[in-house]
Amino acid sequence: MIAEADLVDQLKNQRTQSQAFEVLVNTYKQRLYWHIRSIVLNHDDADDVLQNTFIKVYRNIAGFKGDSKLYSWMYRIATNEALSFLKKKSKKQGISDSELQNQLLGNLEADVYFEGDEIQLKLQKAIATLPEKQKLVFNMKYFQELKYEEISDILETSVGGLKASYHLAVKKLEVILKEN
C-alpha cells in the first residue's frame, strides 16, 4: 500500500498521474460506492455519482492542499455530489426532496442489488425519515464505521455536534422501529 502523501505527489505529477489515479480508484472505489449508495439508495445512481466523484477528484487534485486526509477530501466530494444529484433529480421530476426519498425507498424493494432482508428494509425506511445531517452521520458511523474525527473532516463540523446528531438519530430510529 502506497503512503497517502506519496500517492498525492504522484497524482500531481503529470508523468505518474495516470498510474496513481488507477491506484486511487482501486483503493477507494468500494468505500466511496457504499457511502454514495447510502445517500442515493440506487445502484445505477450510485455508479453515476461515483464516476462524477472520481472525475472531480481527477480535475481538482492539483488544488488538494493536504489540510485533511485524501479520503476525507474525496468523501466530502462524494457526499456533495450525491446530495447535489438528489436535488437535481427531485427538481427534474418536479417533486420535493421527501417525495423523492419515498420514491427511492419504494424502488429499494425491487432493486436487484439490494441484499437486505425485511429488517434491513425497515431500517433503511426509518433512516430515510431522518434529517439530512443525521442521516449522513448515522450512515457514516453505523454502516461505514468511521470515527467521529473522520466524519468531522468529511462534513467539516465539530465532533461534539456529530455525537449529538448521532445520538438523536439513534433515539429517533429506536422510536420509529418500535412503532413498526
LUMNU-859899 format. One record per residue (C-alpha): x, y, z; residue in three letters; chain; residue number from 1. Coordinates in steps of 0.2 Angstrom, whole numbers, plus 5000, padded with zeros to 4 digits. Each point is the difference from the previous one (the first is absolute). Last residue first. Layout:
N
   east   north     up   res   chain     n
      X       Y      Z   ALA       A   NUM
...
***
This chain:
180
   east   north     up   res   chain     n
   4783    4996   5067   ASN       A   180
   4999    5012   5015   GLU       A   179
   5015    4993   5008   LYS       A   178
   5010    5003   4984   LEU       A   177
   4995    5019   4999   ILE       A   176
   5004    5002   5019   VAL       A   175
   5017    4992   4998   GLU       A   174
   5004    5009   4984   LEU       A   173
   4996    5017   5009   LYS       A   172
   5012    4996   5015   LYS       A   171
   5013    4994   4988   VAL       A   170
   4999    5016   4989   ALA       A   169
   5000    5011   5016   LEU       A   168
   5016    4991   5006   HIS       A   167
   5008    5002   4983   TYR       A   166
   4996    5018   4999   SER       A   165
   5007    5003   5018   ALA       A   164
   5016    4991   4996   LYS       A   163
   5002    5009   4984   LEU       A   162
   4998    5017   5008   GLY       A   161
   5013    4996   5013   GLY       A   160
   5012    4994   4986   VAL       A   159
   4998    5017   4992   SER       A   158
   4996    5003   4982   THR       A   157
   5009    4999   4983   GLU       A   156
   4989    4985   4994   LEU       A   155
   5015    4990   4994   ILE       A   154
   5012    5006   5013   ASP       A   153
   4987    4998   5014   SER       A   152
   4996    4982   4993   ILE       A   151
   5018    4995   5002   GLU       A   150
   5001    5007   5018   GLU       A   149
   4984    4991   5004   TYR       A   148
   5007    4984   4995   LYS       A   147
   4993    4991   4985   LEU       A   146
   4991    4984   5002   GLU       A   145
   4993    5000   4982   GLN       A   144
   4983    4994   5005   PHE       A   143
   4998    5007   5018   TYR       A   142
   5011    5016   4999   LYS       A   141
   4999    5005   4982   MET       A   140
   4981    4995   4999   ASN       A   139
   4996    5009   5016   PHE       A   138
   5009    5016   4996   VAL       A   137
   4992    5001   4982   LEU       A   136
   4983    4997   5007   LYS       A   135
   5002    5012   5014   GLN       A   134
   5006    5013   4988   LYS       A   133
   4985    4997   4988   GLU       A   132
   4986    5000   5013   PRO       A   131
   4994    4982   5003   LEU       A   130
   4986    4992   4991   THR       A   129
   5011    4991   4988   ALA       A   128
   5008    4991   5015   ILE       A   127
   4983    4992   5005   ALA       A   126
   4998    4994   4982   LYS       A   125
   5018    4993   5000   GLN       A   124
   4996    4991   5017   LEU       A   123
   4984    4992   4993   LYS       A   122
   5009    4994   4985   LEU       A   121
   5014    4993   5010   GLN       A   120
   4987    4991   5011   ILE       A   119
   4991    4993   4984   GLU       A   118
   5017    4993   4994   ASP       A   117
   5014    5009   4992   GLY       A   116
   5009    4996   4984   GLU       A   115
   4994    5015   4989   PHE       A   114
   5009    4998   4983   TYR       A   113
   4984    4993   4992   VAL       A   112
   4991    5016   5005   ASP       A   111
   4981    4996   5001   ALA       A   110
   4999    5003   5019   GLU       A   109
   5011    5016   4998   LEU       A   108
   4988    5007   4987   ASN       A   107
   4988    5005   5014   GLY       A   106
   5014    5007   5010   LEU       A   105
   5005    5011   4985   LEU       A   104
   4982    5006   4998   GLN       A   103
   4999    5005   5018   ASN       A   102
   5017    5009   4999   GLN       A   101
   4994    5009   4984   LEU       A   100
   4984    5006   5010   GLU       A    99
   5011    5006   5014   SER       A    98
   5010    5010   4988   ASP       A    97
   4985    5008   4992   SER       A    96
   4994    4996   4983   ILE       A    95
   5002    5008   4983   GLY       A    94
   5009    4985   4992   GLN       A    93
   5014    5010   4995   LYS       A    92
   5000    5009   5017   LYS       A    91
   5000    4984   5009   SER       A    90
   5015    4993   4989   LYS       A    89
   5010    5016   5001   LYS       A    88
   4998    5000   5019   LYS       A    87
   5005    4981   5001   LEU       A    86
   5015    5003   4989   PHE       A    85
   5006    5015   5011   SER       A    84
   4999    4989   5015   LEU       A    83
   5010    4986   4992   ALA       A    82
   5013    5012   4993   GLU       A    81
   5002    5009   5017   ASN       A    80
   5002    4983   5009   THR       A    79
   5012    4994   4987   ALA       A    78
   5011    5016   5000   ILE       A    77
   5000    4999   5019   ARG       A    76
   5005    4982   4999   TYR       A    75
   5014    5005   4988   MET       A    74
   5007    5013   5013   TRP       A    73
   4998    4988   5014   SER       A    72
   5009    4986   4989   TYR       A    71
   5014    5012   4997   LEU       A    70
   5003    5004   5018   LYS       A    69
   4997    5018   5005   SER       A    68
   5010    5016   4998   ASP       A    67
   5009    4991   4986   GLY       A    66
   4998    5015   4988   LYS       A    65
   4991    4991   4986   PHE       A    64
   4999    5013   4986   GLY       A    63
   5010    4989   4988   ALA       A    62
   4988    4986   5004   ILE       A    61
   4985    5010   4992   ASN       A    60
   4997    4993   4983   ARG       A    59
   5004    4982   5006   TYR       A    58
   4990    5002   5016   VAL       A    57
   4985    5007   4990   LYS       A    56
   5001    4986   4987   ILE       A    55
   5001    4987   5015   PHE       A    54
   4984    5008   5007   THR       A    53
   4991    5000   4984   ASN       A    52
   5003    4981   4998   GLN       A    51
   4994    4997   5017   LEU       A    50
   4984    5010   4997   VAL       A    49
   4996    4990   4985   ASP       A    48
   5004    4984   5009   ASP       A    47
   4989    5005   5015   ALA       A    46
   4986    5005   4988   ASP       A    45
   5001    4982   4992   ASP       A    44
   5000    4992   5017   HIS       A    43
   4986    5010   5008   ASN       A    42
   4999    5006   5018   LEU       A    41
   5007    5017   4996   VAL       A    40
   5007    5004   5017   ILE       A    39
   5005    4982   5006   SER       A    38
   5006    4997   4982   ARG       A    37
   5012    5014   5001   ILE       A    36
   5009    4993   5015   HIS       A    35
   4999    4983   4993   TRP       A    34
   5008    5005   4984   TYR       A    33
   5013    5011   5009   LEU       A    32
   5006    4985   5010   ARG       A    31
   5000    4989   4984   GLN       A    30
   5009    5012   4989   LYS       A    29
   5014    5005   5013   TYR       A    28
   5015    4990   4996   THR       A    27
   4997    4995   4982   ASN       A    26
   4996    5018   4996   VAL       A    25
   5015    5007   5008   LEU       A    24
   5012    4986   4993   VAL       A    23
   4993    5005   4982   GLU       A    22
   5002    5018   5004   PHE       A    21
   5018    4996   5005   ALA       A    20
   5003    4992   4983   GLN       A    19
   4993    5014   4990   SER       A    18
   5008    5014   5011   GLN       A    17
   5018    4993   4999   THR       A    16
   5007    5011   4986   ARG       A    15
   4989    5015   5003   GLN       A    14
   5005    5001   5019   ASN       A    13
   4985    5005   5011   LYS       A    12
   4993    4982   5002   LEU       A    11
   5018    4994   5004   GLN       A    10
   5002    5013   5014   ASP       A     9
   4983    4995   5006   VAL       A     8
   5004    4982   5000   LEU       A     7
   5017    5004   5009   ASP       A     6
   4990    5009   5014   ALA       A     5
   4988    4986   5002   GLU       A     4
   5013    4987   5002   ALA       A     3
   4999    4986   4987   ILE       A     2
   4993    4983   5005   MET       A     1
***
